[in-house]
Amino acid sequence: MIDMRPATMADTDLLLSWRNDPVTCANSKSTATVSREDHERWMKFNVAQGYPQHMVMIANSQVSGSIGVVRFDAERSDVMKYEVSITIAPEHRGCGLGRPVLATACAHMPDVSLSAMIRKENTASRRIFEECGFEETDGEHGFVTCRREPLS
């Protein structure tokens, strides 16, 4: 069973360690590691002050504790459209948790359009998004875009 909870400032160190993991960096839009100062600024903007433009949700398993994070960022022109991204904790990758984490998080957002930019070579993420009802629509500069329209 996977539960989602809003991230808090107490998650700063955990999220920084996941963000700066080499595999996470390689699959991110920005492949550089993030400094503590920049991450703390990001946390204040996206976690402490974020809703409704930004929602950062921690995925928890009753057995393993915190296993990943899903982030929703509203488009500037339309808060009914969000870009979604997911990171599974390094120690939990390859355990089949990506799809249930993404599906559980997206269930909190049934009334909005969701999109994701995924590196073309990241076949695991592309498969997870497809299994959660996203369709690949286009892509450029080494990325594909996956979209899911509102469910209701």
Biotite code that builds the C-alpha atoms (Angstrom):
import biotite.structure as struc

atoms = struc.array([
    struc.Atom([0.000, 0.000, 0.000], chain_id="A", res_id=1, res_name="MET", atom_name="CA", element="C"),
    struc.Atom([1.342, 3.395, -0.987], chain_id="A", res_id=2, res_name="ILE", atom_name="CA", element="C"),
    struc.Atom([0.245, 6.605, 0.693], chain_id="A", res_id=3, res_name="ASP", atom_name="CA", element="C"),
    struc.Atom([1.002, 10.149, -0.433], chain_id="A", res_id=4, res_name="MET", atom_name="CA", element="C"),
    struc.Atom([1.614, 13.042, 1.915], chain_id="A", res_id=5, res_name="ARG", atom_name="CA", element="C"),
    struc.Atom([2.559, 16.646, 1.249], chain_id="A", res_id=6, res_name="PRO", atom_name="CA", element="C"),
    struc.Atom([6.291, 17.281, 1.524], chain_id="A", res_id=7, res_name="ALA", atom_name="CA", element="C"),
    struc.Atom([7.355, 19.562, 4.367], chain_id="A", res_id=8, res_name="THR", atom_name="CA", element="C"),
    struc.Atom([10.486, 21.518, 5.111], chain_id="A", res_id=9, res_name="MET", atom_name="CA", element="C"),
    struc.Atom([11.544, 18.554, 7.281], chain_id="A", res_id=10, res_name="ALA", atom_name="CA", element="C"),
    struc.Atom([12.046, 16.627, 4.009], chain_id="A", res_id=11, res_name="ASP", atom_name="CA", element="C"),
    struc.Atom([14.759, 19.011, 2.779], chain_id="A", res_id=12, res_name="THR", atom_name="CA", element="C"),
    struc.Atom([17.726, 16.665, 3.329], chain_id="A", res_id=13, res_name="ASP", atom_name="CA", element="C"),
    struc.Atom([15.906, 13.617, 1.973], chain_id="A", res_id=14, res_name="LEU", atom_name="CA", element="C"),
    struc.Atom([14.793, 15.383, -1.213], chain_id="A", res_id=15, res_name="LEU", atom_name="CA", element="C"),
    struc.Atom([18.242, 16.899, -1.765], chain_id="A", res_id=16, res_name="LEU", atom_name="CA", element="C"),
    struc.Atom([19.872, 13.469, -1.516], chain_id="A", res_id=17, res_name="SER", atom_name="CA", element="C"),
    struc.Atom([17.382, 12.010, -4.009], chain_id="A", res_id=18, res_name="TRP", atom_name="CA", element="C"),
    struc.Atom([17.769, 14.988, -6.373], chain_id="A", res_id=19, res_name="ARG", atom_name="CA", element="C"),
    struc.Atom([21.566, 14.754, -6.410], chain_id="A", res_id=20, res_name="ASN", atom_name="CA", element="C"),
    struc.Atom([21.669, 10.998, -6.936], chain_id="A", res_id=21, res_name="ASP", atom_name="CA", element="C"),
    struc.Atom([23.619, 10.369, -10.181], chain_id="A", res_id=22, res_name="PRO", atom_name="CA", element="C"),
    struc.Atom([20.745, 8.469, -11.866], chain_id="A", res_id=23, res_name="VAL", atom_name="CA", element="C"),
    struc.Atom([18.270, 11.220, -10.944], chain_id="A", res_id=24, res_name="THR", atom_name="CA", element="C"),
    struc.Atom([20.643, 13.866, -12.316], chain_id="A", res_id=25, res_name="CYS", atom_name="CA", element="C"),
    struc.Atom([21.139, 11.941, -15.556], chain_id="A", res_id=26, res_name="ALA", atom_name="CA", element="C"),
    struc.Atom([17.373, 11.743, -16.131], chain_id="A", res_id=27, res_name="ASN", atom_name="CA", element="C"),
    struc.Atom([16.487, 15.307, -15.093], chain_id="A", res_id=28, res_name="SER", atom_name="CA", element="C"),
    struc.Atom([16.000, 18.307, -17.352], chain_id="A", res_id=29, res_name="LYS", atom_name="CA", element="C"),
    struc.Atom([18.982, 19.854, -15.607], chain_id="A", res_id=30, res_name="SER", atom_name="CA", element="C"),
    struc.Atom([21.652, 17.186, -15.172], chain_id="A", res_id=31, res_name="THR", atom_name="CA", element="C"),
    struc.Atom([23.832, 19.191, -12.764], chain_id="A", res_id=32, res_name="ALA", atom_name="CA", element="C"),
    struc.Atom([23.756, 18.553, -9.042], chain_id="A", res_id=33, res_name="THR", atom_name="CA", element="C"),
    struc.Atom([21.960, 21.149, -6.926], chain_id="A", res_id=34, res_name="VAL", atom_name="CA", element="C"),
    struc.Atom([23.661, 23.094, -4.135], chain_id="A", res_id=35, res_name="SER", atom_name="CA", element="C"),
    struc.Atom([22.172, 23.057, -0.634], chain_id="A", res_id=36, res_name="ARG", atom_name="CA", element="C"),
    struc.Atom([21.497, 26.798, -0.889], chain_id="A", res_id=37, res_name="GLU", atom_name="CA", element="C"),
    struc.Atom([19.626, 26.439, -4.192], chain_id="A", res_id=38, res_name="ASP", atom_name="CA", element="C"),
    struc.Atom([17.708, 23.440, -2.873], chain_id="A", res_id=39, res_name="HIS", atom_name="CA", element="C"),
    struc.Atom([16.640, 25.263, 0.291], chain_id="A", res_id=40, res_name="GLU", atom_name="CA", element="C"),
    struc.Atom([15.424, 28.159, -1.842], chain_id="A", res_id=41, res_name="ARG", atom_name="CA", element="C"),
    struc.Atom([13.534, 25.677, -4.048], chain_id="A", res_id=42, res_name="TRP", atom_name="CA", element="C"),
    struc.Atom([11.979, 24.044, -0.972], chain_id="A", res_id=43, res_name="MET", atom_name="CA", element="C"),
    struc.Atom([10.746, 27.397, 0.367], chain_id="A", res_id=44, res_name="LYS", atom_name="CA", element="C"),
    struc.Atom([9.205, 28.337, -2.973], chain_id="A", res_id=45, res_name="PHE", atom_name="CA", element="C"),
    struc.Atom([7.768, 24.926, -3.934], chain_id="A", res_id=46, res_name="ASN", atom_name="CA", element="C"),
    struc.Atom([6.986, 23.301, -0.593], chain_id="A", res_id=47, res_name="VAL", atom_name="CA", element="C"),
    struc.Atom([6.433, 25.992, 2.039], chain_id="A", res_id=48, res_name="ALA", atom_name="CA", element="C"),
    struc.Atom([4.681, 28.468, -0.278], chain_id="A", res_id=49, res_name="GLN", atom_name="CA", element="C"),
    struc.Atom([3.852, 26.305, -3.279], chain_id="A", res_id=50, res_name="GLY", atom_name="CA", element="C"),
    struc.Atom([0.198, 25.303, -3.271], chain_id="A", res_id=51, res_name="TYR", atom_name="CA", element="C"),
    struc.Atom([-1.710, 25.538, -5.623], chain_id="A", res_id=52, res_name="PRO", atom_name="CA", element="C"),
    struc.Atom([0.978, 26.345, -8.198], chain_id="A", res_id=53, res_name="GLN", atom_name="CA", element="C"),
    struc.Atom([3.330, 23.642, -6.901], chain_id="A", res_id=54, res_name="HIS", atom_name="CA", element="C"),
    struc.Atom([2.565, 20.419, -5.068], chain_id="A", res_id=55, res_name="MET", atom_name="CA", element="C"),
    struc.Atom([5.334, 18.158, -3.845], chain_id="A", res_id=56, res_name="VAL", atom_name="CA", element="C"),
    struc.Atom([4.149, 14.810, -2.507], chain_id="A", res_id=57, res_name="MET", atom_name="CA", element="C"),
    struc.Atom([6.179, 12.144, -0.720], chain_id="A", res_id=58, res_name="ILE", atom_name="CA", element="C"),
    struc.Atom([5.262, 8.511, -1.413], chain_id="A", res_id=59, res_name="ALA", atom_name="CA", element="C"),
    struc.Atom([5.350, 6.264, 1.630], chain_id="A", res_id=60, res_name="ASN", atom_name="CA", element="C"),
    struc.Atom([5.159, 2.501, 1.944], chain_id="A", res_id=61, res_name="SER", atom_name="CA", element="C"),
    struc.Atom([4.069, 0.895, 5.197], chain_id="A", res_id=62, res_name="GLN", atom_name="CA", element="C"),
    struc.Atom([7.014, -1.483, 4.868], chain_id="A", res_id=63, res_name="VAL", atom_name="CA", element="C"),
    struc.Atom([9.782, 0.800, 3.561], chain_id="A", res_id=64, res_name="SER", atom_name="CA", element="C"),
    struc.Atom([8.928, 4.347, 4.676], chain_id="A", res_id=65, res_name="GLY", atom_name="CA", element="C"),
    struc.Atom([9.617, 7.158, 2.191], chain_id="A", res_id=66, res_name="SER", atom_name="CA", element="C"),
    struc.Atom([10.131, 5.675, -1.272], chain_id="A", res_id=67, res_name="ILE", atom_name="CA", element="C"),
    struc.Atom([9.801, 8.555, -3.710], chain_id="A", res_id=68, res_name="GLY", atom_name="CA", element="C"),
    struc.Atom([8.506, 11.977, -4.608], chain_id="A", res_id=69, res_name="VAL", atom_name="CA", element="C"),
    struc.Atom([6.038, 13.246, -7.188], chain_id="A", res_id=70, res_name="VAL", atom_name="CA", element="C"),
    struc.Atom([5.934, 16.923, -8.088], chain_id="A", res_id=71, res_name="ARG", atom_name="CA", element="C"),
    struc.Atom([3.159, 18.835, -9.841], chain_id="A", res_id=72, res_name="PHE", atom_name="CA", element="C"),
    struc.Atom([3.933, 22.301, -11.262], chain_id="A", res_id=73, res_name="ASP", atom_name="CA", element="C"),
    struc.Atom([1.091, 24.367, -12.706], chain_id="A", res_id=74, res_name="ALA", atom_name="CA", element="C"),
    struc.Atom([1.561, 26.065, -16.053], chain_id="A", res_id=75, res_name="GLU", atom_name="CA", element="C"),
    struc.Atom([1.887, 29.801, -15.575], chain_id="A", res_id=76, res_name="ARG", atom_name="CA", element="C"),
    struc.Atom([-1.099, 30.567, -17.765], chain_id="A", res_id=77, res_name="SER", atom_name="CA", element="C"),
    struc.Atom([-3.445, 27.813, -16.560], chain_id="A", res_id=78, res_name="ASP", atom_name="CA", element="C"),
    struc.Atom([-3.678, 26.209, -13.099], chain_id="A", res_id=79, res_name="VAL", atom_name="CA", element="C"),
    struc.Atom([-5.735, 23.405, -14.660], chain_id="A", res_id=80, res_name="MET", atom_name="CA", element="C"),
    struc.Atom([-2.600, 22.115, -16.421], chain_id="A", res_id=81, res_name="LYS", atom_name="CA", element="C"),
    struc.Atom([0.308, 20.674, -14.476], chain_id="A", res_id=82, res_name="TYR", atom_name="CA", element="C"),
    struc.Atom([3.662, 19.223, -15.367], chain_id="A", res_id=83, res_name="GLU", atom_name="CA", element="C"),
    struc.Atom([4.393, 16.107, -13.327], chain_id="A", res_id=84, res_name="VAL", atom_name="CA", element="C"),
    struc.Atom([7.723, 14.541, -12.425], chain_id="A", res_id=85, res_name="SER", atom_name="CA", element="C"),
    struc.Atom([8.633, 11.518, -10.339], chain_id="A", res_id=86, res_name="ILE", atom_name="CA", element="C"),
    struc.Atom([11.718, 10.296, -8.531], chain_id="A", res_id=87, res_name="THR", atom_name="CA", element="C"),
    struc.Atom([11.948, 6.934, -6.838], chain_id="A", res_id=88, res_name="ILE", atom_name="CA", element="C"),
    struc.Atom([14.490, 6.756, -4.018], chain_id="A", res_id=89, res_name="ALA", atom_name="CA", element="C"),
    struc.Atom([17.713, 5.123, -5.275], chain_id="A", res_id=90, res_name="PRO", atom_name="CA", element="C"),
    struc.Atom([17.434, 2.200, -2.849], chain_id="A", res_id=91, res_name="GLU", atom_name="CA", element="C"),
    struc.Atom([13.910, 1.412, -4.126], chain_id="A", res_id=92, res_name="HIS", atom_name="CA", element="C"),
    struc.Atom([14.498, 1.578, -7.881], chain_id="A", res_id=93, res_name="ARG", atom_name="CA", element="C"),
    struc.Atom([13.853, -1.588, -9.840], chain_id="A", res_id=94, res_name="GLY", atom_name="CA", element="C"),
    struc.Atom([11.301, -2.834, -7.294], chain_id="A", res_id=95, res_name="CYS", atom_name="CA", element="C"),
    struc.Atom([8.209, -2.043, -9.360], chain_id="A", res_id=96, res_name="GLY", atom_name="CA", element="C"),
    struc.Atom([7.195, 0.997, -7.321], chain_id="A", res_id=97, res_name="LEU", atom_name="CA", element="C"),
    struc.Atom([7.209, 3.666, -10.043], chain_id="A", res_id=98, res_name="GLY", atom_name="CA", element="C"),
    struc.Atom([3.817, 2.837, -11.528], chain_id="A", res_id=99, res_name="ARG", atom_name="CA", element="C"),
    struc.Atom([1.905, 2.581, -8.217], chain_id="A", res_id=100, res_name="PRO", atom_name="CA", element="C"),
    struc.Atom([3.571, 5.751, -6.894], chain_id="A", res_id=101, res_name="VAL", atom_name="CA", element="C"),
    struc.Atom([2.703, 7.730, -10.024], chain_id="A", res_id=102, res_name="LEU", atom_name="CA", element="C"),
    struc.Atom([-0.833, 6.301, -10.187], chain_id="A", res_id=103, res_name="ALA", atom_name="CA", element="C"),
    struc.Atom([-1.483, 7.107, -6.519], chain_id="A", res_id=104, res_name="THR", atom_name="CA", element="C"),
    struc.Atom([-0.202, 10.674, -6.906], chain_id="A", res_id=105, res_name="ALA", atom_name="CA", element="C"),
    struc.Atom([-2.141, 11.287, -10.138], chain_id="A", res_id=106, res_name="CYS", atom_name="CA", element="C"),
    struc.Atom([-5.332, 10.065, -8.449], chain_id="A", res_id=107, res_name="ALA", atom_name="CA", element="C"),
    struc.Atom([-5.110, 13.287, -6.408], chain_id="A", res_id=108, res_name="HIS", atom_name="CA", element="C"),
    struc.Atom([-5.280, 15.280, -9.673], chain_id="A", res_id=109, res_name="MET", atom_name="CA", element="C"),
    struc.Atom([-8.221, 13.820, -11.664], chain_id="A", res_id=110, res_name="PRO", atom_name="CA", element="C"),
    struc.Atom([-9.644, 17.132, -12.868], chain_id="A", res_id=111, res_name="ASP", atom_name="CA", element="C"),
    struc.Atom([-6.547, 18.622, -14.494], chain_id="A", res_id=112, res_name="VAL", atom_name="CA", element="C"),
    struc.Atom([-4.421, 18.009, -17.568], chain_id="A", res_id=113, res_name="SER", atom_name="CA", element="C"),
    struc.Atom([-1.050, 16.481, -16.783], chain_id="A", res_id=114, res_name="LEU", atom_name="CA", element="C"),
    struc.Atom([2.104, 16.388, -18.875], chain_id="A", res_id=115, res_name="SER", atom_name="CA", element="C"),
    struc.Atom([5.632, 15.114, -18.369], chain_id="A", res_id=116, res_name="ALA", atom_name="CA", element="C"),
    struc.Atom([8.899, 15.694, -20.212], chain_id="A", res_id=117, res_name="MET", atom_name="CA", element="C"),
    struc.Atom([10.917, 12.481, -20.209], chain_id="A", res_id=118, res_name="ILE", atom_name="CA", element="C"),
    struc.Atom([14.332, 11.797, -21.698], chain_id="A", res_id=119, res_name="ARG", atom_name="CA", element="C"),
    struc.Atom([13.920, 9.607, -24.785], chain_id="A", res_id=120, res_name="LYS", atom_name="CA", element="C"),
    struc.Atom([16.356, 7.014, -23.458], chain_id="A", res_id=121, res_name="GLU", atom_name="CA", element="C"),
    struc.Atom([14.520, 6.747, -20.102], chain_id="A", res_id=122, res_name="ASN", atom_name="CA", element="C"),
    struc.Atom([12.415, 3.797, -21.193], chain_id="A", res_id=123, res_name="THR", atom_name="CA", element="C"),
    struc.Atom([11.433, 2.863, -17.622], chain_id="A", res_id=124, res_name="ALA", atom_name="CA", element="C"),
    struc.Atom([9.798, 6.247, -16.992], chain_id="A", res_id=125, res_name="SER", atom_name="CA", element="C"),
    struc.Atom([8.168, 6.286, -20.412], chain_id="A", res_id=126, res_name="ARG", atom_name="CA", element="C"),
    struc.Atom([6.635, 2.868, -19.690], chain_id="A", res_id=127, res_name="ARG", atom_name="CA", element="C"),
    struc.Atom([5.445, 3.929, -16.213], chain_id="A", res_id=128, res_name="ILE", atom_name="CA", element="C"),
    struc.Atom([3.701, 7.018, -17.584], chain_id="A", res_id=129, res_name="PHE", atom_name="CA", element="C"),
    struc.Atom([2.113, 4.980, -20.390], chain_id="A", res_id=130, res_name="GLU", atom_name="CA", element="C"),
    struc.Atom([0.828, 2.437, -17.860], chain_id="A", res_id=131, res_name="GLU", atom_name="CA", element="C"),
    struc.Atom([-0.750, 5.339, -15.932], chain_id="A", res_id=132, res_name="CYS", atom_name="CA", element="C"),
    struc.Atom([-2.761, 6.543, -18.915], chain_id="A", res_id=133, res_name="GLY", atom_name="CA", element="C"),
    struc.Atom([-0.365, 9.090, -20.428], chain_id="A", res_id=134, res_name="PHE", atom_name="CA", element="C"),
    struc.Atom([0.148, 9.231, -24.185], chain_id="A", res_id=135, res_name="GLU", atom_name="CA", element="C"),
    struc.Atom([3.360, 10.310, -25.875], chain_id="A", res_id=136, res_name="GLU", atom_name="CA", element="C"),
    struc.Atom([2.504, 13.303, -28.019], chain_id="A", res_id=137, res_name="THR", atom_name="CA", element="C"),
    struc.Atom([5.712, 14.934, -29.180], chain_id="A", res_id=138, res_name="ASP", atom_name="CA", element="C"),
    struc.Atom([9.243, 15.664, -28.185], chain_id="A", res_id=139, res_name="GLY", atom_name="CA", element="C"),
    struc.Atom([12.343, 17.615, -28.938], chain_id="A", res_id=140, res_name="GLU", atom_name="CA", element="C"),
    struc.Atom([15.923, 18.057, -27.775], chain_id="A", res_id=141, res_name="HIS", atom_name="CA", element="C"),
    struc.Atom([16.174, 14.498, -26.476], chain_id="A", res_id=142, res_name="GLY", atom_name="CA", element="C"),
    struc.Atom([12.821, 14.499, -24.638], chain_id="A", res_id=143, res_name="PHE", atom_name="CA", element="C"),
    struc.Atom([9.351, 13.121, -25.283], chain_id="A", res_id=144, res_name="VAL", atom_name="CA", element="C"),
    struc.Atom([6.197, 14.713, -23.909], chain_id="A", res_id=145, res_name="THR", atom_name="CA", element="C"),
    struc.Atom([3.574, 12.523, -22.313], chain_id="A", res_id=146, res_name="CYS", atom_name="CA", element="C"),
    struc.Atom([0.061, 13.856, -21.677], chain_id="A", res_id=147, res_name="ARG", atom_name="CA", element="C"),
    struc.Atom([-3.033, 12.793, -19.773], chain_id="A", res_id=148, res_name="ARG", atom_name="CA", element="C"),
    struc.Atom([-6.271, 14.716, -20.063], chain_id="A", res_id=149, res_name="GLU", atom_name="CA", element="C"),
    struc.Atom([-8.645, 15.192, -17.087], chain_id="A", res_id=150, res_name="PRO", atom_name="CA", element="C"),
    struc.Atom([-10.395, 11.998, -16.066], chain_id="A", res_id=151, res_name="LEU", atom_name="CA", element="C"),
    struc.Atom([-13.712, 13.634, -15.222], chain_id="A", res_id=152, res_name="SER", atom_name="CA", element="C"),
])
